[in-house]
Amino acid sequence: MVSDTSCNLDSLDMYVPSPENPWNVSKIHHLYRRIGFGASKAEVLNALSLNNPGALVDTLIDEALALNTTSPPAWGFWNRDDFEAAEMANDDNDLSFYRREGKNQMINDLIQNKVRERLTLFWSNHFVTEDRTYRSPAYQSQYYNLLQIHALGNFRDFVYDIGISNAMLVYLNGDENVKNRPNENYARELYELFTLGVDNGYTEDDIQETSKALTGYVNTNRIPWGDILFNPEQFSNENKTIFGQSGNWGYDDVINILFQERETLVATFICSKLYAYFVSPTCNEAIVAQMAQTFITNNFQIAPVLRQLFKSEHFYNQEAIGAIIKSPCDLMICFYNELGINDPMMDSTDFLRNTVRVLGQDVLNPIDVEGWQGDEDWISPDLLIGRWESIRFLINRAWSENPEEFRNFVVGLPIGTAAEGNLDTSLSGPQVDIVVRALVNYFFPRGIEDEVIYNEISGVFKDIDAFPPTYYEPDAVDPAIWRLDRSEVAEQFYAFLDYIVDIPEFQLK
């Protein structure tokens, strides 16, 4: 995962805007598409006026840290008997109904809460569980709550709590790990996937000994989907040797020894995953090492690492912008937020949840214990057409609901930087090119550098059959002259959006 071949050579020093490297629309979208799920037009304009990326990052992270967790549903602690009784009382509410409700809640949170939910989604693909395996909607709700609690908190505490959560204990057979029949599943994934990486700093003996130290967590009352708790009678009460340390170790000791004896390996592995997810799939070894040191210095608190990264010159380097292929959640939710779609006739949450599932990202249910691999996996030929048409569906819904909003979106759109100003209704005639360029820079992470493709986009924006040949000529007398305040601009923007969906660069963030 870690490489020193990255073309991004900027440091983790704080990015300070300058005339040569300005704070602009491209960088604002870059930040919001990575740290959250896109920014509304109003948020972009506000960020542009601040001209202080570091303060904005602090505000976004502080808001995430202060955010309360989502209140658990009424069924958040039910056992299987409770669910079956509810199903008997209401035939519509089967188990799949409750699991969908939990996922809809997550999608709704992803739309609204930006940073905390971005990290919640990230960790759900790190500490993987599959709800189709453990099946309990209540376990799913408890797991989701745990992700929210620790999303920007202390990673060591996160590792501790996730390992004895009901969902994880069932998913990786921890509830079957007893003194006479040790089960190695969780011990193996604890090191291989959750903290150290494959074949990195542990042996098979370490896994076997760790599995014995993790014994004893069972469903003592044998209530299906009830709480799984520690039972000392099922604990392997003998000496174990883990990472060279010997003793009658239990669960707490495993976590303590792991973070004491493999501190640097844990920090490097986690920071390499954060880098790949938030910056680029091609990691920079030196930058990851600095992030890891920040992680260690701050006692494995996650937020300081994120502050350092998102404020840095390295994060805003041009090589990092547009370097990641959008996941289905990125594609759908970012576009939904950026366009500001408001359709009271459509259940947007249910639509978005089902759409990202069809496109390969069923939230709270990754494809396997290693999670979604992302990047090019998201754009296989059988999924790409679905990605195009799903975005078109959103565009068409918004158009059918309120076409005038399309023109309103274009008016006042930032041209590039605060110094360059915003689009206004005085733009007319040949200045249509200013509008097209602003729109291209708004929806493509690096704009469009290929002049052929750019001219095709511009042609689509201009080529509306109802307009006369003189429409774009600089003639102050001719009433047919193009102006930004004309109603036809809505149709032009609609045509623009419909066209750019198929352009490969639209799939990047």
C-alpha positions in Angstrom: 0.0 0.0 0.0 2.8 2.4 0.8 5.0 3.7 -2.0 7.6 6.4 -2.6 6.7 6.9 -6.3 4.1 9.6 -5.7 4.4 12.7 -7.8 3.0 14.8 -5.0 6.1 16.1 -3.3 4.5 18.8 -1.2 4.9 18.6 2.6 2.5 18.5 5.5 3.2 22.1 6.2 0.1 24.2 6.4 -1.3 25.4 3.0 -1.4 29.1 2.9 -3.2 30.6 -0.2 -1.1 32.9 -2.4 -1.6 34.5 -5.9 0.4 31.6 -7.3 -1.6 29.0 -5.4 -5.0 30.5 -4.6 -7.8 29.2 -2.5 -10.4 28.6 -5.2 -13.5 26.6 -6.1 -11.5 23.5 -7.1 -9.7 23.3 -3.8 -13.0 23.9 -1.9 -14.7 21.0 -3.7 -11.6 18.9 -3.2 -11.8 19.4 0.6 -15.6 18.9 0.9 -15.6 15.8 -1.4 -12.9 14.2 0.6 -13.7 15.3 4.2 -17.4 15.0 3.7 -19.9 14.4 0.9 -19.9 17.6 -1.1 -20.8 21.2 -0.5 -23.8 23.1 -1.4 -23.5 26.2 -3.5 -23.9 28.4 -0.4 -21.2 26.4 1.5 -18.8 26.9 -1.5 -19.5 30.6 -1.5 -19.0 30.9 2.2 -15.7 28.9 2.1 -14.4 31.1 -0.7 -15.0 34.2 1.3 -13.0 32.8 4.3 -9.7 32.4 2.4 -8.5 30.4 5.4 -8.5 26.7 4.7 -7.0 25.8 8.1 -9.7 27.6 10.1 -12.4 25.9 7.9 -10.9 22.5 8.5 -10.8 23.1 12.3 -14.5 24.2 12.2 -15.6 21.1 10.3 -13.7 18.7 12.6 -14.8 20.6 15.7 -18.4 20.3 14.6 -18.0 16.6 14.0 -16.5 16.0 17.4 -19.3 17.9 19.1 -22.0 16.0 17.2 -24.3 13.7 19.2 -24.6 10.2 17.9 -27.8 9.3 16.1 -30.5 8.2 18.6 -31.0 4.5 18.4 -34.3 3.3 17.0 -36.9 1.8 19.3 -35.7 -1.7 18.2 -32.1 -0.9 18.8 -31.7 -3.4 21.6 -34.3 -6.0 20.7 -33.6 -9.7 20.7 -34.9 -12.1 18.1 -38.1 -12.8 20.1 -38.9 -9.1 20.1 -38.5 -8.9 16.3 -40.6 -11.9 15.7 -43.3 -10.6 17.9 -43.3 -7.3 16.0 -43.4 -9.1 12.7 -46.5 -11.1 13.9 -48.1 -7.8 14.8 -47.3 -6.1 11.5 -46.7 -8.3 8.5 -44.9 -5.5 6.6 -42.1 -5.2 9.2 -40.0 -8.3 8.6 -36.2 -8.4 9.4 -35.2 -6.9 6.0 -37.5 -3.9 6.8 -35.5 -3.1 10.0 -32.1 -3.6 8.3 -33.2 -1.2 5.5 -34.3 1.3 8.2 -30.9 1.2 9.7 -29.2 1.7 6.4 -31.6 4.5 5.5 -30.6 6.2 8.7 -26.9 6.0 7.8 -27.6 7.4 4.3 -29.6 10.3 5.8 -26.7 11.0 8.2 -24.2 10.8 5.3 -26.2 13.5 3.5 -26.3 15.8 6.5 -23.3 15.4 8.8 -20.3 15.5 6.5 -17.1 14.8 8.5 -18.3 12.4 11.2 -20.2 10.4 8.7 -17.4 10.3 6.2 -15.3 8.7 8.9 -18.1 6.4 9.9 -18.3 5.1 6.4 -14.5 4.7 6.3 -14.4 2.7 9.5 -17.3 0.5 8.4 -15.0 -0.6 5.6 -12.1 -1.1 8.0 -13.7 -2.8 11.0 -15.8 -4.8 8.6 -19.0 -6.7 9.5 -21.6 -7.9 7.1 -25.2 -7.5 8.3 -26.3 -10.4 6.2 -24.0 -12.6 8.3 -25.0 -11.6 11.8 -28.6 -10.7 10.6 -29.7 -8.9 13.8 -31.0 -5.4 13.0 -30.3 -4.5 16.7 -26.6 -5.6 16.3 -26.4 -3.5 13.2 -27.7 -0.4 15.0 -25.3 -0.9 17.9 -22.4 -1.4 15.5 -23.3 1.8 13.7 -23.5 3.7 16.9 -20.1 2.5 17.9 -18.6 3.7 14.6 -20.1 7.1 15.2 -18.8 7.3 18.8 -15.2 6.5 17.8 -15.1 8.0 14.2 -12.7 10.8 15.2 -11.8 9.6 18.7 -9.2 7.4 20.1 -8.2 4.5 17.9 -7.0 2.3 20.7 -10.4 2.6 22.4 -12.0 2.0 19.1 -10.1 -1.3 18.7 -11.0 -2.3 22.2 -14.8 -1.6 21.9 -15.3 -3.0 18.4 -13.7 -6.4 19.4 -16.4 -7.1 22.0 -19.3 -5.6 20.1 -22.2 -8.0 19.4 -22.0 -7.7 15.7 -18.2 -8.3 15.5 -18.3 -11.2 18.0 -20.9 -13.0 15.8 -19.4 -12.0 12.5 -15.9 -13.3 13.3 -17.0 -16.2 15.6 -15.8 -14.6 18.8 -18.9 -15.9 20.5 -17.7 -19.4 19.7 -14.2 -18.8 21.1 -14.1 -20.8 24.3 -11.4 -22.4 26.4 -11.6 -25.9 25.0 -12.2 -24.9 21.4 -10.2 -21.6 20.6 -11.4 -19.9 17.4 -8.7 -17.9 15.7 -10.9 -15.8 13.3 -11.0 -12.6 15.3 -7.4 -12.8 16.5 -6.2 -13.2 12.9 -8.3 -10.3 11.6 -7.3 -8.1 14.6 -3.8 -8.2 13.3 -4.1 -8.8 9.6 -6.9 -6.3 8.8 -7.6 -4.1 11.7 -4.2 -3.0 13.2 -1.0 -4.3 11.6 -1.6 -5.5 8.0 -1.0 -8.8 6.3 2.1 -10.6 7.6 3.3 -7.5 9.3 4.8 -7.9 12.8 3.0 -11.1 14.0 3.4 -14.8 13.7 1.0 -17.8 13.6 2.0 -18.4 17.2 0.9 -14.9 18.1 -2.5 -15.5 16.5 -3.0 -18.8 18.3 -2.0 -17.4 21.7 -4.1 -14.3 21.2 -7.2 -16.4 20.4 -6.8 -18.1 23.8 -6.6 -14.7 25.5 -9.8 -13.6 23.7 -11.9 -16.6 24.9 -14.9 -16.3 27.2 -17.3 -14.0 25.3 -20.5 -16.0 24.9 -24.3 -15.6 24.9 -24.6 -16.8 28.4 -28.4 -16.6 28.6 -28.7 -18.2 25.2 -31.2 -15.6 24.1 -31.0 -15.3 20.3 -29.5 -11.9 19.4 -29.1 -11.1 23.0 -26.0 -9.4 24.5 -22.8 -11.4 24.3 -20.9 -11.0 27.6 -17.7 -12.3 29.2 -18.1 -15.6 31.1 -15.0 -16.5 33.1 -15.9 -20.2 33.1 -15.3 -20.2 29.3 -12.0 -18.4 29.5 -8.7 -20.1 28.8 -7.1 -19.6 32.2 -3.4 -20.4 31.3 -0.2 -18.6 30.3 0.0 -17.2 26.8 2.9 -15.6 25.0 2.0 -12.7 22.7 4.7 -10.6 20.9 7.3 -12.1 23.3 5.3 -11.1 26.4 4.2 -14.0 28.6 1.4 -14.1 31.2 -2.2 -15.3 31.8 -3.4 -12.7 29.4 -7.0 -11.7 28.8 -8.8 -9.3 26.4 -7.5 -6.1 28.0 -4.0 -7.4 28.0 -4.1 -8.2 24.3 -5.0 -4.6 23.4 -2.4 -3.2 25.9 0.4 -5.5 24.5 -0.5 -4.8 20.9 -0.3 -1.0 21.3 2.8 -1.2 23.5 4.8 -3.7 21.4 3.7 -2.7 17.9 3.0 1.0 18.3 4.8 2.2 15.1 3.4 -0.6 13.0 -0.1 0.1 14.0 0.2 3.8 13.4 1.9 3.3 10.0 -0.7 0.8 8.9 -3.7 3.0 9.9 -2.2 6.2 8.5 -1.4 4.5 5.2 -5.1 3.6 4.9 -6.2 7.1 5.8 -3.8 8.4 3.2 -5.0 6.1 0.5 -8.7 7.0 1.3 -8.3 10.7 1.6 -5.4 11.7 -0.6 -4.4 9.1 -3.3 -4.2 5.4 -3.8 -0.5 5.9 -4.5 0.8 6.6 -1.0 3.8 8.7 -0.1 6.0 6.8 2.4 7.5 10.0 4.0 4.1 11.6 4.5 2.6 8.5 6.0 5.5 8.3 8.4 4.9 11.9 9.5 1.2 11.2 10.0 2.0 8.1 12.0 4.3 10.1 14.3 1.5 12.6 14.8 -0.8 9.6 15.6 1.6 8.2 18.2 2.4 11.6 19.7 -1.3 12.2 20.3 -1.9 8.8 21.9 -3.7 7.5 18.9 -6.3 10.2 18.7 -7.7 10.3 15.1 -8.7 14.0 14.9 -5.1 15.5 15.1 -4.0 13.4 12.2 -7.0 14.6 10.1 -6.3 18.2 11.0 -2.7 17.9 10.0 -3.6 16.2 6.7 -6.5 18.4 5.6 -4.7 21.6 6.3 -1.5 20.6 4.5 0.1 21.7 1.2 0.3 18.0 0.4 -3.5 17.6 0.5 -4.1 20.5 -1.8 -1.4 19.6 -4.3 -2.7 19.3 -7.8 -1.7 15.7 -8.0 -4.1 14.9 -5.1 -7.1 16.6 -6.7 -9.1 14.3 -8.9 -6.9 11.3 -8.0 -9.6 9.1 -6.6 -12.5 7.4 -8.4 -15.8 8.2 -6.7 -17.4 5.4 -4.7 -21.2 5.0 -5.3 -21.8 7.1 -2.1 -19.4 9.7 -3.4 -21.0 9.8 -6.8 -24.6 10.0 -5.7 -24.5 11.9 -2.4 -21.9 14.4 -3.4 -23.9 15.3 -6.5 -27.1 15.4 -4.6 -25.6 17.8 -2.1 -23.8 19.9 -4.7 -26.8 20.4 -6.9 -29.1 21.1 -4.0 -31.8 18.8 -5.1 -35.1 19.3 -3.3 -37.9 17.0 -4.4 -40.7 16.6 -1.8 -42.3 14.0 -4.0 -39.4 11.6 -3.8 -38.0 9.6 -0.8 -34.4 10.6 -1.5 -32.9 8.6 1.3 -34.5 5.4 0.2 -33.6 6.0 -3.4 -30.0 6.8 -2.6 -29.6 3.8 -0.3 -30.9 1.5 -2.9 -29.0 3.1 -5.7 -25.6 2.8 -4.0 -26.4 -0.8 -3.2 -27.1 -1.6 -6.8 -23.9 0.2 -7.8 -21.9 -2.0 -5.4 -21.8 -0.3 -2.1 -24.5 -1.7 0.2 -23.8 0.3 3.3 -23.1 -1.7 6.5 -22.7 -4.7 4.3 -19.3 -4.7 2.5 -18.6 -7.5 0.1 -16.3 -9.5 2.4 -14.1 -9.2 5.5 -11.5 -7.2 3.5 -14.1 -4.7 2.5 -14.6 -2.8 -0.7 -11.3 -2.3 -2.5 -12.6 0.8 -4.3 -10.9 2.7 -7.0 -11.2 0.9 -10.4 -13.5 -1.8 -8.8 -16.2 0.9 -8.7 -16.3 1.4 -12.5 -16.4 -2.1 -14.0 -18.3 -2.1 -17.3 -21.4 -3.6 -15.8 -21.6 -0.8 -13.2 -20.6 2.2 -15.3 -23.9 2.6 -17.3 -25.7 2.3 -14.0 -23.6 5.2 -12.6 -24.5 7.4 -15.6 -28.2 6.7 -15.5 -28.5 7.0 -11.7 -27.1 10.6 -11.9 -29.4 11.3 -14.9 -32.4 10.2 -12.8 -31.5 12.8 -10.1 -31.1 15.5 -12.8 -34.5 14.6 -14.4 -36.2 14.5 -11.0 -34.9 17.9 -10.1 -35.8 19.3 -13.6 -39.4 18.0 -13.4 -39.9 19.4 -10.0 -38.5 22.9 -10.5 -36.8 23.9 -13.8 -36.3 27.5 -12.6 -33.9 26.3 -9.9 -31.5 25.3 -12.7 -31.2 28.9 -13.8 -31.0 30.1 -10.2 -28.1 27.7 -9.6 -26.0 29.1 -12.4 -26.6 32.8 -11.3 -24.2 33.7 -8.6 -21.9 30.7 -9.2 -18.3 31.5 -8.2 -16.0 32.0 -11.2 -12.9 30.7 -9.5 -11.6 32.7 -6.6 -13.1 35.4 -4.4 -11.1 38.0 -6.3 -12.6 36.8 -9.6 -16.1 37.2 -8.4 -19.3 35.4 -9.2 -21.5 34.9 -12.2 -24.2 37.7 -12.4 -27.0 38.6 -14.8 -24.9 41.3 -16.5 -23.0 38.6 -18.4 -24.2 38.5 -22.0 -23.2 37.7 -25.6 -19.8 36.0 -26.0 -19.3 36.0 -22.3 -21.2 32.8 -22.3 -17.7 31.2 -22.3 -17.1 32.5 -18.8 -20.3 30.8 -17.6 -19.3 27.5 -19.3 -15.8 27.6 -17.8 -17.2 28.3 -14.3 -19.6 25.3 -14.6 -16.9 23.0 -15.8 -14.6 24.0 -13.0 -17.4 23.5 -10.5 -18.3 19.9 -11.5 -14.9 18.5 -12.6 -12.2 18.3 -9.9 -9.5 19.6 -12.3 -11.7 21.3 -14.8 -11.3 20.0 -18.4 -7.9 20.5 -19.9 -8.6 18.8 -23.2 -9.8 21.6 -25.5 -11.7 19.2 -27.8 -13.8 17.9 -24.9 -14.2 21.4 -23.4 -15.5 22.6 -26.8 -17.9 19.8 -27.0 -19.3 20.7 -23.6 -19.5 24.3 -24.6 -21.3 23.4 -27.8 -23.9 21.4 -25.8 -24.5 24.4 -23.5 -24.9 26.7 -26.5 -26.7 24.4 -28.9 -30.3 24.9 -28.0 -32.6 24.7 -31.1 -34.9 27.5 -30.0 -32.3 30.1 -30.0 -31.6 32.3 -33.1 -28.1 32.6 -34.7 -27.6 36.0 -33.2 -28.1 34.7 -29.7 -24.5 34.9 -28.6 -23.5 38.0 -30.6 -22.5 41.2 -28.6 -25.5 43.2 -29.8 -27.0 45.4 -27.0 -29.9 46.3 -29.2 -31.0 42.9 -30.4 -33.5 41.5 -27.9 -32.4 38.0 -28.8 -28.9 38.4 -27.3 -27.9 35.8 -24.7 -28.0 37.0 -21.1 -27.6 35.0 -17.9 -31.0 36.2 -16.6 -32.9 34.6 -19.5 -35.1 31.7 -18.7 -33.5 29.6 -21.4 -30.4 29.3 -19.2 -32.2 26.7 -17.2 -32.5 24.5 -20.2 -28.9 25.1 -21.1 -27.7 24.0 -17.7 -29.9 20.9 -17.8 -28.3 20.0 -21.2 -24.9 20.6 -19.7 -25.5 18.3 -16.7 -27.0 15.6 -18.9 -23.9 15.6 -21.1 -21.1 15.7 -18.6 -22.4 12.5 -16.8 -20.7 10.4 -19.5 -17.3 12.1 -19.4 -14.7 10.0 -17.6 -13.4 12.8 -15.5 -16.8 13.2 -13.9 -16.1 9.9 -12.1 -13.2 11.4 -10.2 -13.0 13.4 -7.0 
